[in-house]
Amino acid sequence: MAVSANHEGGFFIMDKDLVLEWIKSNNLKELHEYLKKQNVVDIAEFLHELDDSTLAIFFRILEKEEAANVFLLFR
């Protein structure tokens, strides 16, 4: 799990199991809402833990500008 500060100065844990469960159950709306609250740096770091097919889902869920920023940091 990746741990980081959120926008309000608190801490959150990007829970890989929870994220994968949302993808498996096709609960992409919940995942989208969760990702909107995350920092692009943290998302990019978290994506290194995922396989290629899951990465594709993430990039489709993110807003275009956010996906572009995550992609730049992910490389």
ABEGO torsion letter per residue (X at the ends): XBBBBBAAGBBBBBBAAAAAAAAAAGBAAAAAAAAAABBAAAAAAAAAABBAAAAAAAAAABBAAAAAAAAAAAX
